[in-house]
Amino acid sequence: MGKLLKKSDIFAKKSLTPRTVYVPDWDGDVIYKPMTMSERREIRKKCVTTSPGAEQSDIDQEMMELWAIITCVLDPDDATRKKLLFGPEDINVLESQLAAGAISVVSLAILKASGLGPSSFRDGEEEPQE
């Protein structure tokens, strides 16, 4: 077992530190940040639909990938690493003019870093059994 963390230890961590992912289709790296809980909640709201009378909601995975990119990919020219590279106005180009595989490479890195999906489980955690 590792060190037991105090609140001050946890709050001192900078878990939103920018990261990079190499995108073979684009022959370069993309810089991104993991989502905050608030951002993750907002993206889920935008991508979940419930049909009338349905017992379960549906998640539009492709739209979740697009919103992950819009919310988390950072402008490499911004030294502060706070300015986003894309905005909602870029959805059409992202989904209709770029290779889906490249979009998935970036979005899956973001989603994993943000704790979404079974691939987000880290060492020391067990994946839930279905």
C-alpha positions in Angstrom: 0.0 0.0 0.0 1.2 3.5 -0.8 1.2 6.6 1.4 -2.1 7.6 2.8 -2.9 11.0 1.4 -4.2 14.0 3.3 -6.5 16.6 1.7 -3.5 19.0 1.4 -1.5 16.3 -0.5 -4.4 15.7 -2.9 -5.0 19.4 -3.5 -1.3 20.0 -4.1 -1.3 17.7 -7.1 -1.6 19.3 -10.5 -3.5 16.5 -12.2 -4.7 18.8 -15.1 -1.1 19.0 -16.4 -1.1 19.1 -20.2 -0.1 15.9 -22.0 0.6 15.0 -25.6 -0.5 12.2 -27.8 1.1 11.3 -31.2 -1.4 11.1 -34.0 0.0 9.0 -36.9 -2.5 10.2 -39.5 -1.5 13.8 -38.8 2.2 13.0 -38.3 2.5 15.0 -35.1 1.6 15.5 -31.5 -1.5 17.1 -30.1 -1.4 18.7 -26.7 -4.4 18.2 -24.4 -5.5 18.4 -20.8 -7.7 15.9 -18.9 -11.2 17.0 -18.2 -12.4 18.4 -14.9 -15.4 16.7 -13.3 -17.5 19.7 -14.4 -16.4 19.4 -18.0 -17.0 15.7 -18.0 -20.5 16.2 -16.6 -21.3 18.8 -19.3 -20.0 16.5 -22.1 -22.2 13.6 -20.8 -25.2 15.9 -20.8 -24.6 16.9 -24.4 -24.1 13.3 -25.6 -26.8 11.3 -23.7 -30.3 10.9 -25.1 -33.3 9.0 -23.6 -36.1 8.0 -25.9 -39.6 8.3 -24.5 -40.5 5.1 -22.6 -37.0 3.8 -22.7 -35.5 2.3 -19.6 -31.9 3.2 -20.5 -30.2 6.3 -22.0 -28.1 6.1 -25.1 -24.6 7.7 -25.4 -23.5 9.1 -28.7 -19.9 7.9 -28.5 -18.8 9.8 -31.7 -20.3 13.0 -30.3 -18.5 12.4 -27.0 -15.2 12.0 -28.9 -15.8 15.4 -30.7 -16.7 17.2 -27.5 -13.7 15.7 -25.7 -11.5 17.3 -28.4 -13.3 20.6 -28.3 -13.1 20.8 -24.5 -9.5 19.6 -24.0 -7.2 20.1 -27.0 -4.9 23.0 -26.3 -3.5 25.6 -28.7 0.3 24.8 -29.0 1.0 28.5 -29.7 -0.4 29.5 -26.3 2.5 29.4 -23.8 0.1 29.4 -20.8 -1.5 26.2 -22.1 -5.0 27.5 -21.3 -6.3 28.5 -24.8 -8.3 25.8 -26.6 -7.5 25.0 -30.2 -11.1 24.2 -31.3 -14.5 25.5 -30.5 -18.1 24.3 -31.2 -17.9 26.0 -34.6 -15.4 23.4 -35.6 -17.7 20.3 -35.1 -18.6 20.1 -38.8 -15.0 20.1 -40.0 -13.9 17.7 -37.3 -16.7 15.2 -38.0 -16.9 15.4 -41.8 -13.5 16.4 -43.1 -11.0 14.6 -40.9 -10.1 10.9 -40.6 -12.2 9.2 -37.9 -9.2 7.2 -36.7 -7.2 10.4 -36.0 -10.1 11.9 -34.1 -10.4 8.6 -32.1 -6.6 8.6 -31.2 -6.9 12.0 -29.7 -10.3 11.6 -28.0 -9.5 8.2 -26.5 -6.3 9.7 -24.9 -8.4 12.5 -23.4 -11.2 10.1 -22.3 -8.7 7.7 -20.6 -6.9 10.6 -18.9 -10.3 11.9 -17.7 -11.5 8.6 -16.2 -14.0 7.6 -18.8 -14.3 4.0 -20.0 -12.9 0.7 -18.9 -9.4 1.6 -20.2 -9.2 4.4 -17.7 -8.6 2.0 -14.8 -5.1 2.6 -13.4 -2.7 0.2 -11.6 -4.1 -0.8 -8.2 -7.7 -0.8 -9.3 -9.8 -3.7 -10.5 -12.1 -3.4 -13.5 -15.7 -4.2 -12.7 -16.8 -7.6 -13.8 -19.9 -7.7 -16.1 
